[in-house]
């Protein structure tokens, strides 16, 4: 799996951007992550976990949570 990181300005229409990207061939999902609010990012990861566990995708669950916990937040 590969990821694309897009940095947006304050006035960006994130839902419109998300919908546009989802229309591209080969795009399975789009997540909006607020780096200014890591707590909301953690909540999203745990919400996504339930569906991943149902599918038996344990490796992705562990990797997502591990990446969140070790992410460098010193840029603030």
GROMACS elastic network, one bead per residue, 0.5 to 0.9 nm:
[ bonds ]
;  ai    aj funct       b0    kb
    8    11     6  0.80508   500
    8    12     6  0.60678   500
    8    13     6  0.89630   500
    8    14     6  0.82487   500
    9    12     6  0.54767   500
   10    13     6  0.88141   500
   11    14     6  0.87234   500
   12    15     6  0.88558   500
   12    16     6  0.87041   500
   12    17     6  0.80819   500
   13    16     6  0.54810   500
   13    17     6  0.62957   500
   13    18     6  0.86908   500
   14    18     6  0.59583   500
   14    19     6  0.85258   500
   14    32     6  0.75283   500
   15    19     6  0.61195   500
   15    20     6  0.85650   500
   15    32     6  0.87234   500
   16    19     6  0.51226   500
   16    20     6  0.61441   500
   16    21     6  0.86586   500
   17    20     6  0.51185   500
   17    21     6  0.62106   500
   17    22     6  0.86194   500
   18    21     6  0.52698   500
   18    22     6  0.62042   500
   18    23     6  0.88814   500
   18    29     6  0.88900   500
   18    30     6  0.61607   500
   18    31     6  0.78478   500
   18    32     6  0.78357   500
   19    22     6  0.51499   500
   19    23     6  0.65897   500
   19    30     6  0.84929   500
   20    23     6  0.53740   500
   20    24     6  0.72563   500
   21    24     6  0.55098   500
   21    25     6  0.89280   500
   21    27     6  0.71883   500
   21    29     6  0.87102   500
   21    30     6  0.74130   500
   22    25     6  0.79558   500
   22    26     6  0.86760   500
   22    27     6  0.57738   500
   22    28     6  0.71177   500
   22    29     6  0.66148   500
   22    30     6  0.67839   500
   23    26     6  0.88490   500
   23    27     6  0.74505   500
   24    27     6  0.58347   500
   25    28     6  0.86066   500
   27    30     6  0.77385   500
   31    44     6  0.88524   500
   32    41     6  0.87049   500
   33    36     6  0.88745   500
   33    37     6  0.84541   500
   33    38     6  0.83192   500
   33    40     6  0.79251   500
   33    41     6  0.58758   500
   33    44     6  0.84766   500
   34    37     6  0.54192   500
   34    38     6  0.67155   500
   34    39     6  0.89871   500
   34    40     6  0.71606   500
   34    41     6  0.65218   500
   35    38     6  0.56648   500
   35    40     6  0.88545   500
   35    41     6  0.75565   500
   35    73     6  0.82589   500
   36    39     6  0.89768   500
   36    76     6  0.79094   500
   37    40     6  0.57282   500
   37    41     6  0.68935   500
   38    42     6  0.62671   500
   38    43     6  0.86915   500
   38    68     6  0.84596   500
   38    73     6  0.86196   500
   39    42     6  0.50990   500
   39    43     6  0.62960   500
   39    44     6  0.87293   500
   40    44     6  0.62359   500
   40    45     6  0.86769   500
   41    44     6  0.51505   500
   41    45     6  0.63193   500
   41    46     6  0.88417   500
   41    68     6  0.79319   500
   42    45     6  0.50693   500
   42    46     6  0.63665   500
   42    47     6  0.86441   500
   42    65     6  0.78233   500
   42    68     6  0.69514   500
   42    69     6  0.86015   500
   43    46     6  0.52503   500
   43    47     6  0.61543   500
   43    48     6  0.86403   500
   44    47     6  0.50269   500
   44    48     6  0.61353   500
   44    49     6  0.85358   500
   45    48     6  0.51758   500
   45    49     6  0.61807   500
   45    61     6  0.82557   500
   45    64     6  0.69686   500
   45    65     6  0.67952   500
   45    68     6  0.82863   500
   46    50     6  0.71069   500
   46    61     6  0.86477   500
   46    65     6  0.80075   500
   47    50     6  0.60521   500
   47    51     6  0.78581   500
   48    51     6  0.57231   500
   48    52     6  0.65200   500
   48    53     6  0.88711   500
   48    61     6  0.83711   500
   49    52     6  0.50382   500
   49    53     6  0.60267   500
   49    54     6  0.85962   500
   49    57     6  0.89880   500
   49    58     6  0.88048   500
   49    60     6  0.88248   500
   49    61     6  0.59113   500
   49    64     6  0.88893   500
   50    53     6  0.52646   500
   50    54     6  0.63795   500
   50    55     6  0.89062   500
   51    54     6  0.51302   500
   51    55     6  0.65028   500
   51    56     6  0.88047   500
   51    57     6  0.87628   500
   52    55     6  0.51543   500
   52    56     6  0.62608   500
   52    57     6  0.51464   500
   52    58     6  0.69656   500
   52    60     6  0.76281   500
   52    61     6  0.66441   500
   53    57     6  0.57126   500
   53    58     6  0.61412   500
   53    61     6  0.75220   500
   54    57     6  0.76621   500
   55    58     6  0.84266   500
   56    59     6  0.86435   500
   57    60     6  0.57935   500
   57    61     6  0.66626   500
   58    61     6  0.51210   500
   58    62     6  0.63146   500
   58    63     6  0.86456   500
   59    62     6  0.52884   500
   59    63     6  0.61443   500
   59    64     6  0.85935   500
   60    63     6  0.50205   500
   60    64     6  0.59419   500
   60    65     6  0.85411   500
   61    64     6  0.52922   500
   61    65     6  0.63130   500
   61    66     6  0.85280   500
   62    65     6  0.53756   500
   62    66     6  0.59835   500
   62    67     6  0.85170   500
   63    66     6  0.50668   500
   63    67     6  0.59806   500
   63    68     6  0.85244   500
   64    67     6  0.52450   500
   64    68     6  0.62782   500
   64    69     6  0.87997   500
   65    68     6  0.50746   500
   65    69     6  0.62564   500
   65    70     6  0.87851   500
   66    69     6  0.52031   500
   66    70     6  0.62818   500
   66    71     6  0.84072   500
   67    70     6  0.54336   500
   67    71     6  0.57896   500
   68    71     6  0.53235   500
   68    72     6  0.89520   500
   69    72     6  0.87383   500
   70    73     6  0.87267   500
   72    75     6  0.73567   500
   73    76     6  0.64476   500
